[in-house]
Amino acid sequence: MEVIQAPERTHDAEELLRINAPLVTEWLVEFLRDEMIRRRGFYRAVVGLSGGVDSSVTAFLCARALGAENVWGIRMPYRTSSTESLEHAQLVIDQLGIHSRTIDITPAVDGYLQYEPDADGRRRGNVMARMRMIVLFDLSAKLNALPVGTGNKTERLFGYFTWHADDSPPINPLGDLFKTQVWQLARYLGVPEVIVSKPASADLIVGQTDEDDLGISYHLADQILYFLLRGYRVEQIEEMGYPREKILLVKARLESTHWKRHLPTTAMLSTTSINDYYLRPVDY
Amino acid sequence: MKIRVVAVQFKPRKGDVEHNLDRVAEILRQIVEDGVPADVVVFPETITSGYFLEGGVREAARTREQILEALVKRYLPFARPEPLDVVLGFYEVWHGKYYNSALYLTLSAQSESCRTVHTHRKFFLPTYGVFQEKRFVARGRNIEVFPTRFGPATVLICEDVWHSITGAIAALKGAEVFYVIAASPGRGFHGESVGNAMKWQQLLCNMAEEHGVWVVNASLVGFEGGKGFVGNSMVVNPFGQVVVSAPLMREAMITATIDTEEIAIARANAPLLADLEAGLADLLIEMQEIAAEQHARHRQ
């Protein structure tokens, strides 16, 4: 009798991370309309356009959800920002036909840093990121618009953002999409290829790239995160063929940054402690 | 017996019971005034408040008498001469506890004829992942079948139908129509449709086909704190085929005329329910053995 064996179980994370981009687009467009218009009564959005893929995808989604005439792309260069970032943001502005503003944050950032001339690159980056949020929120107040966040799931899981800066907008359409899934969505939406295929960079320090900072490629990180988030142990993921040191790197980043994904830790004293006992969902 | 059913999916305003009851009434008005064919109108789980309330259940919960009274008051000004049955989900306070419940009501042009036919309290409370029901509501203890103007029916809520045993109990008790109300937040965007919408269709079709029953499903839509409910309400015939379905995400109502005479035809073609009845005594002993064994294991 013929013996038919089951194939060796493979963990094709590329396949597992594949998304149905048209459906995700439809879902996120509905999310934006629902959360902005129906729930909060805002018809306009402001998006900080960095020239990178996350903010580009966010702008594309906002334009679909609200109409290009209701979206403002805000470019906020610092003097060390690459000119390429400005140009790439302009590609998005031109392609979508959204409004745009360019606010040079150099005087504001340097105005503070003159008192802290010894600030290292990390501190300077934090000041820039927080200044950008001040600009976005101020312009949103001026325009009667809502700032829309652009953080993706990978950087959120890595804590690779400035607390109360890039994570501060009240709504975020991309926060449950890994970086490699954002790339898929970007290609479906028609984000210019030059933006999708360039190395991701926070553009806070000259020449810096995310993958250099993190010590791992997004492709590999997303696959490892996929399994870690489902509760697979390091040994199991290693058995699938992933390098142990990369798994440990991802795990360490993930586990050391839980605090960045929560509101400030509050000392509990009562049985009505907010978010511990007194529990209401964000939209209640 | 032919029953004209309507399943309605809309996004409730979070925690605003009065507003949501107004919307339920608006939709009933549309059905009456536009002459939408309807004997039974089915609304989703927790339509009076939205689903994810956490501790807000305490504020949004109502008694079934309050819900009936509120709907009767709204319905009477435009009531049609013949009765109209309504199924809807709400957070209930009953005998000092909170429940995730469903009502089957009959509304009439005379307030004294309006009544609650049946109350189902959700049996299986999801408390995993994004769900926290057991933390905030108590579990119902019955899967019941009740007589309606159109024959025996049951009402099940969401996770109730993820366990095939509840459908089996309702079918064994004689239910011919299953009213299934749900609030299912979308997860899984790899396939042709949203993952859990596909899973729901599979569940409802399997349940209808296995027991030879009609299934009328109404599911919530709209986003609550970033969690989007899929909608995709549907009516499934006793052969396990979808007769009509509503779109994903968007507010809509679907209508169908269901014919309970098709139940006998379906069951004659696939007499699974009769086979289940025949094997019931043995199955019961098996189940008792499993329960006793599990009970004993926990004492070790």
Interface residues (C-beta under 8 A of the other chain):
Chain A: L16 R18 I19 N20 L23 V24 E26 W27 E30 F31 D34 E35 R38 R39 I171 Y277 Y278 L279 R280 P281 V282 D283 Y284
Chain B: K11 K14 G15 G50 F52 L53 E54 G55 G56 G186 F189 H190 G191 E192 S193 V194 G222 F223 E224 G225 G226 G228 L248 M249 R250
